[in-house]
Amino acid sequence: MPGVPPARYAYLGPAGTFTEQALRALPATRGAHCEPHIGVAAALESVRAGEADGAVVPLENSVEGSVSVTLDELATGAPLVITREVEVPVELALLARPGRDLYTVRTVATHPHAAAQCRLWLGRHLPDVEVVPLGSTAQAAQLVAGPDAIYDAAIAAPIAAEHYRLAVLASRIGDNPDAITRFVLVSRPGALPRRTGADKTTVVAYIRDDHPGALMEVLDQFALRGVNLTRIESRPTGLGLGRYCFSIDCEGHVVESRVGEALMGLRRVCSDVRFLGSYPRLDQQQTVVRIGTSDEDFADAKGWLARLRAGDPSSA
């Protein structure tokens, strides 16, 4: 619309990261102003401060697991919610300034996750190379491209070669050709994405204290209501040994009775529960609702109990 400023999105930068690639894949970001930030915390803080309408950050990788800094940043600070997810295949390349020969490479800079995904290739082709961990693959490419570069090469996405005018010394060097990273679009709390029937809900549950069965109490809230978990992992709260929270993805939308009741159950047994959003699943896989756990089943049971409490003997 005329006079309406374009939307603003932050992402883990600098330019040329897989995160930028994920951001560009989201239809909502087309025509938007996209700004790179050095660090997940900075990207999310720009949303909290109102400087950006949303931020795209990495959440988990199919080889290296979850991105702990993202989990921790979403679990603390002013509340944010996930509204979309996107997956990007991890295709890694070895980049260097034009004229550099592969076998003269002595130092390689990259993100630790990227380095871990290229262990076999590096061991086979550059066994004596020094791998230097940095905050992002694009940052590594940026530093290699600079006039005062202190690193010989970078492991990064091919898009970084275009951004920083680097040569590709070797492509597809990842040890797992099926590696995928999952990214999420995060915004300030507001109207929830509508229920599609193929949704995920993400929460962080803080156990009240360290005791036998604490995790089972959390799991039971979902299992008893037929809610399937797609991811669960523990993170330290920083309040002492044995104090943990659980980051959880489950199938379904918070407006569904079974999901809502599971969250209410968590609220009863946990010291705190942080809701991080209900949003469409990328794979559009419809949630299978078990017999006895549909909205109609919960409504029927609630009505039955109300009649019992009202003294209706026919309900007994």
C-alpha positions as CSV (number, residue, x, y, z in Angstrom):
1,M,0.0,0.0,0.0
2,P,1.2,3.5,-0.8
3,G,2.7,5.2,2.3
4,V,3.2,2.0,4.2
5,P,6.9,1.4,5.0
6,P,8.2,-2.0,4.1
7,A,8.5,-4.7,6.8
8,R,11.9,-5.0,8.6
9,Y,13.5,-8.3,9.3
10,A,16.7,-9.1,11.2
11,Y,18.8,-12.2,10.7
12,L,22.0,-13.9,11.8
13,G,24.6,-12.2,9.7
14,P,26.7,-11.0,8.1
15,A,25.3,-11.3,4.6
16,G,25.8,-14.6,2.9
17,T,24.8,-16.9,5.8
18,F,22.5,-19.9,5.5
19,T,20.2,-17.8,7.7
20,E,19.9,-15.1,5.0
21,Q,19.1,-17.9,2.5
22,A,16.3,-19.1,4.9
23,L,15.0,-15.5,5.3
24,R,14.8,-15.0,1.5
25,A,12.8,-18.3,1.2
26,L,9.9,-16.9,3.3
27,P,7.2,-15.2,1.2
28,A,6.4,-12.7,3.9
29,T,9.9,-11.2,3.6
30,R,9.7,-10.4,-0.1
31,G,10.3,-6.7,-0.6
32,A,11.2,-6.2,3.0
33,H,14.2,-4.5,4.5
34,C,16.5,-7.3,5.7
35,E,19.3,-6.4,8.1
36,P,22.1,-8.8,9.2
37,H,23.2,-8.9,12.9
38,I,26.3,-10.4,14.4
39,G,24.9,-13.0,16.8
40,V,21.5,-14.5,17.5
41,A,21.1,-12.4,20.6
42,A,21.5,-9.2,18.6
43,A,19.0,-10.3,16.0
44,L,16.3,-11.2,18.6
45,E,17.0,-8.1,20.7
46,S,16.2,-5.9,17.6
47,V,12.7,-7.5,17.5
48,R,12.2,-7.0,21.3
49,A,13.3,-3.3,20.9
50,G,10.8,-2.8,18.0
51,E,13.6,-2.1,15.5
52,A,12.6,-5.2,13.4
53,D,9.2,-6.8,12.8
54,G,10.7,-10.3,13.0
55,A,14.0,-12.2,13.0
56,V,15.1,-15.4,11.4
57,V,17.5,-17.5,13.5
58,P,18.8,-21.1,13.3
59,L,17.1,-23.6,15.7
60,E,18.5,-27.0,15.0
61,N,20.6,-29.0,12.5
62,S,20.0,-32.6,11.5
63,V,23.7,-33.5,12.1
64,E,24.8,-31.3,15.0
65,G,21.5,-31.0,16.9
66,S,20.0,-27.8,18.4
67,V,21.6,-24.4,18.4
68,S,21.9,-23.8,22.1
69,V,22.3,-20.0,21.9
70,T,18.9,-19.7,20.1
71,L,17.2,-22.0,22.7
72,D,18.6,-20.0,25.6
73,E,17.8,-16.6,24.1
74,L,14.2,-17.6,23.4
75,A,13.8,-19.0,27.0
76,T,14.8,-15.8,28.6
77,G,14.3,-12.0,28.1
78,A,11.1,-10.4,26.9
79,P,8.7,-13.0,25.4
80,L,8.9,-13.7,21.6
81,V,7.0,-16.2,19.6
82,I,7.7,-18.4,16.6
83,T,5.4,-17.8,13.6
84,R,7.0,-19.8,10.8
85,E,9.7,-22.4,10.2
86,V,11.9,-23.0,7.2
87,E,14.5,-25.7,6.3
88,V,17.6,-25.1,4.3
89,P,19.9,-27.9,2.9
90,V,23.4,-27.4,4.2
91,E,25.7,-27.3,1.1
92,L,29.2,-26.3,2.2
93,A,32.1,-25.1,0.1
94,L,35.7,-24.1,0.7
95,L,36.2,-20.5,-0.3
96,A,39.4,-18.5,-0.7
97,R,40.6,-15.3,-2.4
98,P,41.2,-15.8,-6.2
99,G,44.6,-17.2,-7.0
100,R,44.8,-19.3,-3.8
101,D,45.6,-23.0,-4.4
102,L,43.9,-25.7,-2.3
103,Y,47.1,-27.2,-1.1
104,T,48.5,-23.9,0.2
105,V,45.7,-23.6,2.7
106,R,46.9,-23.7,6.3
107,T,44.1,-22.0,8.2
108,V,40.4,-22.4,7.6
109,A,37.8,-20.3,9.4
110,T,34.1,-21.3,9.9
111,H,31.3,-21.8,12.3
112,P,31.8,-24.8,14.7
113,H,28.8,-26.6,13.2
114,A,30.1,-26.3,9.7
115,A,33.5,-27.5,10.8
116,A,32.0,-30.6,12.4
117,Q,30.1,-31.4,9.2
118,C,33.3,-31.4,7.2
119,R,35.5,-33.5,9.5
120,L,36.0,-36.3,7.1
121,W,36.6,-34.1,4.0
122,L,39.2,-32.0,5.9
123,G,40.9,-35.1,7.3
124,R,41.2,-36.5,3.8
125,H,42.2,-33.4,1.9
126,L,43.7,-31.0,4.4
127,P,44.8,-33.1,7.4
128,D,47.2,-30.5,8.8
129,V,44.9,-27.5,8.5
130,E,44.1,-25.3,11.5
131,V,40.3,-24.8,11.9
132,V,39.4,-21.5,13.5
133,P,35.8,-21.3,15.0
134,L,33.9,-18.1,14.3
135,G,30.3,-16.9,14.9
136,S,29.1,-17.7,11.5
137,T,30.2,-19.1,8.1
138,A,29.6,-15.8,6.4
139,Q,31.8,-14.0,9.0
140,A,34.5,-16.4,8.1
141,A,34.1,-15.6,4.3
142,Q,34.0,-11.9,5.1
143,L,37.3,-12.1,7.0
144,V,39.0,-14.2,4.3
145,A,37.9,-11.7,1.6
146,G,39.3,-8.7,3.5
147,P,42.5,-6.9,2.5
148,D,44.1,-7.9,5.8
149,A,42.9,-11.5,5.8
150,I,44.6,-13.6,8.5
151,Y,42.9,-16.8,7.3
152,D,43.6,-18.7,4.1
153,A,40.1,-20.0,3.5
154,A,36.6,-20.3,4.8
155,I,34.0,-23.0,4.9
156,A,30.7,-21.3,4.0
157,A,27.6,-21.4,1.9
158,P,28.2,-21.0,-1.9
159,I,26.1,-17.8,-1.7
160,A,28.9,-16.3,0.4
161,A,31.3,-16.6,-2.6
162,E,29.0,-14.3,-4.6
163,H,28.7,-11.8,-1.7
164,Y,32.5,-11.6,-1.0
165,R,33.9,-12.3,-4.5
166,L,35.7,-15.4,-3.4
167,A,36.8,-18.4,-5.4
168,V,35.4,-21.9,-4.7
169,L,38.3,-24.2,-4.1
170,A,36.0,-27.2,-3.4
171,S,32.2,-27.6,-3.4
172,R,29.9,-30.0,-1.6
173,I,32.5,-30.8,1.1
174,G,30.0,-31.7,3.8
175,D,30.3,-35.3,5.1
176,N,26.5,-35.7,5.1
177,P,24.8,-34.7,1.8
178,D,21.4,-34.8,3.5
179,A,22.2,-32.3,6.2
180,I,19.5,-29.7,6.9
181,T,19.2,-26.8,9.2
182,R,15.8,-25.7,10.6
183,F,15.3,-21.9,11.0
184,V,12.4,-20.1,12.7
185,L,10.8,-16.7,12.1
186,V,10.3,-15.0,15.5
187,S,8.3,-11.9,16.3
188,R,6.8,-10.1,19.2
189,P,3.6,-11.7,20.7
190,G,0.4,-11.0,18.8
191,A,-2.3,-12.7,16.9
192,L,-1.5,-16.4,16.5
193,P,-1.2,-18.0,13.1
194,R,-4.4,-19.7,12.3
195,R,-4.8,-23.4,12.9
196,T,-4.2,-25.5,9.8
197,G,-4.4,-29.1,11.1
198,A,-0.7,-29.4,10.4
199,D,0.8,-27.4,13.2
200,K,3.5,-27.3,15.8
201,T,3.6,-25.7,19.2
202,T,6.8,-24.8,21.1
203,V,7.1,-24.3,24.8
204,V,9.8,-24.1,27.5
205,A,8.9,-25.8,30.7
206,Y,10.8,-25.1,33.9
207,I,10.8,-28.0,36.5
208,R,9.9,-26.9,40.0
209,D,12.7,-28.7,41.6
210,D,15.1,-31.6,41.0
211,H,13.3,-34.8,42.1
212,P,12.7,-38.3,40.9
213,G,10.1,-38.4,38.1
214,A,10.4,-34.6,37.3
215,L,10.8,-35.3,33.6
216,M,8.1,-38.0,33.6
217,E,5.7,-35.4,35.1
218,V,6.3,-33.2,32.1
219,L,6.0,-36.0,29.5
220,D,2.8,-37.3,31.1
221,Q,1.0,-34.0,30.4
222,F,1.4,-34.7,26.7
223,A,1.1,-38.5,26.7
224,L,-2.2,-38.6,28.6
225,R,-3.8,-36.3,26.1
226,G,-2.5,-37.9,23.0
227,V,-0.1,-35.1,22.0
228,N,3.0,-36.3,20.2
229,L,6.4,-34.6,20.8
230,T,8.7,-33.9,17.9
231,R,11.6,-32.5,19.9
232,I,12.5,-32.3,23.6
233,E,15.8,-31.4,25.2
234,S,17.1,-30.0,28.5
235,R,18.9,-26.8,29.0
236,P,20.5,-25.5,32.2
237,T,18.8,-22.5,33.7
238,G,22.0,-21.0,35.1
239,L,20.5,-21.1,38.7
240,G,22.7,-24.0,39.9
241,L,23.4,-27.6,39.2
242,G,20.3,-29.7,38.7
243,R,18.2,-26.8,37.7
244,Y,16.9,-27.4,34.2
245,C,14.3,-26.3,31.7
246,F,12.9,-28.4,28.8
247,S,12.6,-27.0,25.3
248,I,9.7,-28.8,23.6
249,D,8.1,-29.0,20.2
250,C,4.8,-30.9,20.0
251,E,2.3,-31.6,17.2
252,G,-0.9,-29.5,17.2
253,H,-2.1,-25.9,17.8
254,V,-2.7,-24.3,21.2
255,V,-6.4,-23.7,20.3
256,E,-6.9,-27.5,20.2
257,S,-8.3,-28.8,23.4
258,R,-5.8,-31.6,23.9
259,V,-2.8,-29.2,23.4
260,G,-4.3,-26.5,25.6
261,E,-5.0,-29.0,28.3
262,A,-1.5,-30.4,28.1
263,L,-0.1,-26.8,28.6
264,M,-2.4,-26.3,31.5
265,G,-1.1,-29.6,33.0
266,L,2.5,-28.2,32.6
267,R,1.5,-25.0,34.3
268,R,0.3,-27.0,37.3
269,V,3.5,-29.2,37.7
270,C,6.2,-26.7,36.6
271,S,7.5,-23.6,38.2
272,D,7.0,-21.7,34.9
273,V,6.0,-22.4,31.3
274,R,7.0,-20.1,28.4
275,F,4.8,-20.3,25.3
276,L,6.9,-19.8,22.2
277,G,4.1,-20.1,19.6
278,S,1.9,-22.3,17.5
279,Y,2.6,-22.2,13.8
280,P,2.3,-24.2,10.5
281,R,4.5,-27.2,10.0
282,L,6.8,-26.8,7.0
283,D,6.1,-30.4,5.8
284,Q,2.3,-29.8,6.0
285,Q,1.9,-33.3,7.6
286,Q,-1.5,-33.5,9.2
287,T,-1.6,-34.3,12.9
288,V,-3.1,-37.7,13.6
289,V,-5.6,-37.3,16.4
290,R,-6.1,-40.4,18.5
291,I,-9.6,-41.6,19.5
292,G,-10.7,-39.8,22.7
293,T,-8.5,-36.8,22.2
294,S,-10.4,-34.7,19.6
295,D,-11.9,-31.3,20.5
296,E,-15.3,-33.0,20.4
297,D,-14.2,-35.7,22.9
298,F,-12.9,-33.1,25.3
299,A,-16.2,-31.1,25.0
300,D,-18.3,-34.2,25.6
301,A,-16.3,-35.1,28.7
302,K,-16.6,-31.5,30.0
303,G,-20.3,-31.5,29.4
304,W,-20.7,-34.9,31.1
305,L,-18.8,-33.7,34.2
306,A,-20.9,-30.5,34.3
307,R,-24.1,-32.6,34.4
308,L,-22.7,-34.8,37.1
309,R,-21.9,-31.7,39.2
310,A,-25.4,-30.4,38.6
311,G,-26.9,-33.6,40.1
312,D,-28.2,-35.2,36.8
313,P,-28.4,-38.9,37.7
314,S,-28.7,-39.9,34.1
315,S,-25.0,-38.9,33.6
316,A,-23.7,-41.2,36.3
